Amino acid sequence: MLDTTQAVRRCAEQLQPIFREQYRDSIDTCGRAKPRNPESSRRFHRAAMRTPMKGITMAQIEETAKPDVQNALVEKSLEGKVGTITLNNRAKLNALSAPLIEELIAALSDLTNSEARVIVLRAPKGAKVWSAGHDVKELPTNGRDPLTYDDPLRRVVRAIKESPTPIIAMVEGSVWGGACEVVMSCDFVVAAEGSTFAITPAKLGVPYDIEGTQSFMQSVGLPVVKEMLFTAQPIPADRALRVGLVNHVVPADQLEATTTQIAEYITRNSPLVISLLKEELHVLAEANPLTAEGFQRIQAVRRRIYDSADYQEGIRSFFERRAPQFQGR
């Protein structure tokens, strides 16, 4: 028999997706949330009425189901025509978990549909780690492909590339694994001195997918991609600038000013022409022929890897905080 507190929590968990929709894009400048979607509000109340529980008030359910906007994994703002998205999960080093990516995709969509003509993607000021990359806890260990077409990382990279709005990655701190692909998928990269970039699937034993590998090849030359993938070692910002991975490297105290200046240049130009140019460049960059046989051959190799002992060892060693002992099988 559930007590009142447990009953309220269970009911609220069932209703929270509807309530979150009600509050989405409804955060004022003070961080307060207020409903702006009447239809979603009506849906919430109708759903609540269908699950009546004796002794439980609607106020209790609403308060429990309400999303905690103060602890959002992603923060967004719009100043003039420049939108800003801030990764805000410092406790987990902005690891690209499914919940964080869901909020990131929603923020991209919201700002794209608003008056934003350029979007800045950043971590909190002074961050030592911009993002730790894939949330390793979410990688499957049951023989399932860890990086499918619908994987959250794949979805956010496509959202960045397909957005008609230019997106600037403003980087301070280290960037790891899948977060490198997120950064490299942005239209510009402005990095603070001391930032580093590391692509680490080989270090974890994770069979990176062909779409992700292609993303890296679209950003830097093949020799550099091979070095980053095969060694899994970070490269410093100054070298990233020389090889074309980033557009600008500036002192940390000039990072925001430099990024803002670039954003302002973009906002002065025709948004229609810019969105056309971005789409043209995206289509041309993706125009690489791949036969069905070639794709199946790569998928067969990837299947062997995520079924392998090395894949399990890579994940296990990460959580045990030790170097992996790969056996090649």
C-alpha positions as CSV (number, residue, x, y, z in Angstrom):
1,M,0.0,0.0,0.0
2,L,1.5,3.3,-1.1
3,D,1.6,6.2,1.4
4,T,0.5,9.6,0.2
5,T,4.1,10.8,-0.6
6,Q,4.9,7.8,-2.7
7,A,1.5,8.0,-4.5
8,V,2.0,11.7,-5.3
9,R,5.5,10.9,-6.7
10,R,4.3,8.0,-8.8
11,C,1.4,10.0,-10.3
12,A,3.7,13.0,-10.9
13,E,6.3,10.8,-12.7
14,Q,3.6,9.7,-15.1
15,L,2.5,13.2,-15.8
16,Q,5.8,15.0,-15.9
17,P,6.4,14.6,-19.7
18,I,3.2,16.6,-20.3
19,F,4.0,19.1,-17.6
20,R,7.5,19.6,-19.1
21,E,6.0,20.4,-22.5
22,Q,3.8,22.9,-20.7
23,Y,6.8,24.7,-19.3
24,R,9.1,24.4,-22.2
25,D,10.4,27.7,-23.5
26,S,8.7,29.4,-20.6
27,I,11.6,30.6,-18.4
28,D,11.8,34.3,-17.8
29,T,15.0,36.3,-17.2
30,C,14.9,35.4,-13.5
31,G,14.8,31.7,-14.1
32,R,11.1,31.4,-13.2
33,A,8.8,29.1,-15.2
34,K,5.2,29.8,-15.9
35,P,2.8,28.0,-18.2
36,R,2.4,29.4,-21.7
37,N,0.8,26.5,-23.5
38,P,-2.9,26.4,-22.6
39,E,-3.5,23.2,-24.6
40,S,-0.7,21.4,-22.7
41,S,-2.1,22.7,-19.4
42,R,-5.5,21.2,-20.3
43,R,-3.9,17.9,-21.3
44,F,-2.1,17.8,-17.9
45,H,-5.3,18.4,-15.9
46,R,-7.3,15.9,-18.0
47,A,-4.6,13.2,-17.5
48,A,-4.4,13.9,-13.8
49,M,-8.2,13.6,-13.5
50,R,-8.0,10.2,-15.2
51,T,-5.7,8.9,-12.4
52,P,-7.6,10.1,-9.2
53,M,-6.1,9.1,-5.9
54,K,-7.9,9.6,-2.6
55,G,-6.4,12.2,-0.4
56,I,-4.1,13.7,-3.1
57,T,-4.7,17.2,-4.3
58,M,-3.9,18.6,-7.8
59,A,-1.6,21.1,-6.1
60,Q,0.5,18.3,-4.7
61,I,0.8,16.6,-8.1
62,E,1.6,19.8,-9.9
63,E,4.3,20.8,-7.5
64,T,6.0,17.3,-7.7
65,A,5.7,17.0,-11.5
66,K,6.9,20.6,-12.2
67,P,10.4,20.5,-13.8
68,D,13.2,22.0,-11.8
69,V,14.2,24.9,-14.1
70,Q,16.9,26.0,-11.6
71,N,18.7,22.6,-12.2
72,A,18.2,22.5,-16.0
73,L,21.0,20.5,-17.8
74,V,21.0,23.1,-20.5
75,E,20.3,26.8,-20.2
76,K,19.3,29.1,-23.1
77,S,18.9,32.8,-23.6
78,L,18.3,35.3,-26.4
79,E,19.9,38.7,-26.5
80,G,19.0,40.7,-29.5
81,K,19.5,38.3,-32.4
82,V,22.1,36.2,-30.7
83,G,21.0,33.0,-28.9
84,T,23.1,31.3,-26.3
85,I,23.0,27.6,-25.2
86,T,25.0,26.7,-22.1
87,L,25.7,23.1,-21.1
88,N,25.0,23.2,-17.4
89,N,25.8,19.8,-15.8
90,R,29.1,20.6,-14.1
91,A,28.6,17.7,-11.6
92,K,29.0,15.3,-14.6
93,L,31.4,17.4,-16.6
94,N,28.6,18.1,-19.1
95,A,28.7,14.4,-20.2
96,L,26.4,14.0,-23.3
97,S,23.7,12.0,-21.5
98,A,20.4,11.3,-23.2
99,P,18.6,13.8,-21.0
100,L,21.1,16.6,-21.6
101,I,21.0,16.0,-25.3
102,E,17.2,16.1,-25.3
103,E,17.3,19.5,-23.7
104,L,20.0,20.7,-26.1
105,I,18.0,19.7,-29.1
106,A,14.9,21.4,-27.7
107,A,16.9,24.6,-27.0
108,L,18.3,24.5,-30.6
109,S,14.8,24.1,-32.0
110,D,13.4,26.9,-29.8
111,L,16.1,29.4,-30.7
112,T,16.0,28.5,-34.4
113,N,12.3,29.2,-34.4
114,S,12.8,32.5,-32.5
115,E,14.5,35.7,-33.7
116,A,18.0,34.2,-33.3
117,R,20.2,34.7,-36.4
118,V,23.2,32.9,-34.7
119,I,23.5,30.6,-31.8
120,V,26.5,30.2,-29.4
121,L,27.0,26.8,-27.8
122,R,29.2,27.0,-24.7
123,A,30.0,25.7,-21.2
124,P,29.8,27.8,-18.1
125,K,32.5,30.5,-17.9
126,G,35.8,29.1,-16.4
127,A,34.9,25.5,-17.0
128,K,37.9,23.1,-17.0
129,V,36.0,20.6,-19.0
130,W,33.8,21.8,-21.9
131,S,32.3,18.3,-22.1
132,A,33.5,14.8,-21.1
133,G,31.8,13.4,-24.2
134,H,29.5,10.3,-24.3
135,D,28.0,9.3,-20.9
136,V,29.8,5.9,-20.6
137,K,27.1,4.7,-18.2
138,E,24.6,4.8,-21.1
139,L,26.7,2.5,-23.4
140,P,25.1,-0.9,-23.7
141,T,26.9,-4.0,-22.5
142,N,24.5,-6.6,-23.9
143,G,25.8,-6.9,-27.4
144,R,23.6,-4.1,-28.8
145,D,25.1,-1.5,-31.2
146,P,26.2,1.4,-29.0
147,L,25.9,4.0,-31.8
148,T,22.8,3.7,-34.0
149,Y,21.1,6.2,-36.3
150,D,18.8,7.2,-33.4
151,D,21.5,7.5,-30.8
152,P,21.2,10.8,-28.9
153,L,24.7,11.9,-30.1
154,R,23.7,11.2,-33.8
155,R,20.5,13.2,-33.4
156,V,22.2,16.3,-31.9
157,V,24.9,16.3,-34.5
158,R,22.3,16.2,-37.3
159,A,20.3,18.9,-35.5
160,I,23.4,21.2,-35.5
161,K,24.3,20.5,-39.1
162,E,20.7,20.8,-40.4
163,S,19.8,23.9,-38.4
164,P,19.4,26.9,-40.8
165,T,21.0,29.1,-38.1
166,P,24.8,29.4,-37.9
167,I,26.1,27.8,-34.7
168,I,29.3,28.9,-33.0
169,A,31.1,26.5,-30.5
170,M,32.7,28.7,-27.9
171,V,35.2,26.3,-26.2
172,E,36.9,26.7,-22.9
173,G,38.5,23.7,-21.3
174,S,39.0,20.1,-22.6
175,V,36.7,18.5,-25.1
176,W,36.5,14.7,-25.1
177,G,35.1,11.9,-27.3
178,G,31.7,12.5,-28.8
179,A,31.8,16.2,-27.7
180,C,34.6,16.7,-30.2
181,E,32.1,15.7,-32.9
182,V,29.5,18.1,-31.5
183,V,32.1,20.9,-31.6
184,M,33.4,20.0,-35.0
185,S,29.8,19.9,-36.4
186,C,29.3,23.6,-35.5
187,D,29.9,26.2,-38.2
188,F,32.6,28.0,-36.3
189,V,34.8,27.1,-33.3
190,V,36.3,29.8,-31.1
191,A,38.6,28.3,-28.4
192,A,40.4,29.7,-25.4
193,E,44.1,29.2,-25.0
194,G,44.7,26.0,-23.1
195,S,41.7,24.2,-24.5
196,T,42.3,20.6,-25.8
197,F,40.5,18.2,-28.1
198,A,40.6,14.4,-27.9
199,I,38.7,11.8,-29.9
200,T,38.7,8.7,-27.7
201,P,36.6,5.7,-29.0
202,A,39.7,3.6,-29.5
203,K,40.7,4.2,-25.9
204,L,37.3,3.0,-24.7
205,G,37.1,0.2,-27.3
206,V,33.9,1.7,-28.7
207,P,33.2,1.0,-32.5
208,Y,32.6,4.5,-33.7
209,D,30.0,4.7,-36.5
210,I,30.6,5.7,-40.1
211,E,28.5,8.9,-39.8
212,G,30.6,10.1,-36.9
213,T,33.9,9.3,-38.7
214,Q,32.7,11.2,-41.7
215,S,32.0,14.2,-39.5
216,F,35.6,14.2,-38.4
217,M,36.8,14.0,-42.0
218,Q,34.7,17.0,-42.9
219,S,36.5,19.1,-40.3
220,V,40.2,18.4,-40.7
221,G,42.5,16.6,-43.0
222,L,42.8,12.8,-43.1
223,P,46.3,12.6,-41.6
224,V,45.1,14.6,-38.5
225,V,41.9,12.6,-38.2
226,K,43.9,9.4,-38.2
227,E,46.3,10.7,-35.6
228,M,43.5,11.8,-33.3
229,L,41.5,8.6,-33.7
230,F,44.4,6.1,-33.5
231,T,46.3,7.8,-30.6
232,A,43.2,9.1,-28.7
233,Q,45.5,11.8,-27.3
234,P,44.4,15.4,-26.8
235,I,45.7,18.1,-29.2
236,P,46.2,21.6,-27.8
237,A,44.2,24.6,-29.1
238,D,47.2,26.2,-30.9
239,R,47.7,23.0,-32.9
240,A,44.0,22.7,-33.5
241,L,44.1,26.2,-35.0
242,R,47.0,25.3,-37.3
243,V,45.3,22.1,-38.7
244,G,42.0,23.9,-39.2
245,L,39.9,22.3,-36.4
246,V,39.2,25.7,-34.9
247,N,38.8,29.1,-36.4
248,H,40.2,31.3,-33.6
249,V,42.3,30.8,-30.4
250,V,42.3,33.7,-28.0
251,P,43.1,34.3,-24.3
252,A,40.3,33.2,-22.0
253,D,39.5,36.7,-21.0
254,Q,38.8,37.6,-24.7
255,L,36.8,34.5,-25.6
256,E,33.3,36.0,-25.1
257,A,34.2,39.3,-26.8
258,T,35.7,37.5,-29.8
259,T,32.7,35.2,-30.1
260,T,30.2,38.0,-29.7
261,Q,32.0,40.0,-32.4
262,I,31.8,37.1,-34.9
263,A,28.1,36.6,-34.0
264,E,27.4,40.3,-34.6
265,Y,29.0,40.2,-38.0
266,I,26.7,37.3,-38.9
267,T,23.5,39.1,-37.7
268,R,24.2,42.0,-40.0
269,N,23.9,39.8,-43.1
270,S,20.9,38.3,-44.9
271,P,19.6,35.4,-42.8
272,L,18.0,33.9,-45.9
273,V,21.2,33.9,-47.9
274,I,23.1,32.5,-44.8
275,S,20.6,29.7,-44.3
276,L,20.9,28.8,-48.1
277,L,24.7,28.9,-48.0
278,K,24.7,26.6,-44.9
279,E,22.4,24.1,-46.6
280,E,24.4,24.2,-49.8
281,L,27.7,23.5,-47.9
282,H,26.0,20.8,-45.8
283,V,24.7,19.0,-49.0
284,L,28.0,19.2,-50.7
285,A,29.9,18.0,-47.7
286,E,27.6,15.0,-47.4
287,A,27.9,14.1,-51.1
288,N,30.3,11.2,-50.7
289,P,29.4,8.0,-52.5
290,L,29.1,4.8,-50.5
291,T,28.1,1.5,-51.9
292,A,25.6,-0.8,-50.0
293,E,28.3,-3.4,-50.0
294,G,30.8,-1.1,-48.4
295,F,28.4,0.0,-45.7
296,Q,27.5,-3.6,-44.8
297,R,31.2,-4.5,-44.6
298,I,31.8,-1.7,-42.1
299,Q,28.7,-2.7,-40.1
300,A,30.0,-6.3,-40.0
301,V,33.3,-5.2,-38.5
302,R,31.5,-2.9,-36.0
303,R,29.3,-5.8,-34.9
304,R,32.3,-8.0,-34.2
305,I,33.7,-5.2,-32.0
306,Y,30.6,-4.5,-29.8
307,D,30.3,-8.3,-29.4
308,S,34.0,-8.6,-28.4
309,A,35.7,-8.9,-25.0
310,D,37.7,-5.8,-25.8
311,Y,34.5,-3.7,-25.9
312,Q,33.5,-5.0,-22.4
313,E,37.1,-4.4,-21.2
314,G,37.1,-0.8,-22.3
315,I,33.9,0.0,-20.5
316,R,34.9,-2.0,-17.4
317,S,38.4,-0.3,-17.2
318,F,36.7,3.2,-17.4
319,F,34.6,2.6,-14.3
320,E,37.5,0.9,-12.5
321,R,39.7,3.9,-13.3
322,R,42.6,1.9,-14.9
323,A,44.2,1.5,-18.3
324,P,42.4,-1.0,-20.5
325,Q,44.1,-4.3,-21.3
326,F,43.0,-4.9,-24.9
327,Q,43.6,-8.4,-26.3
328,G,42.3,-7.9,-29.9
329,R,39.4,-10.3,-29.5
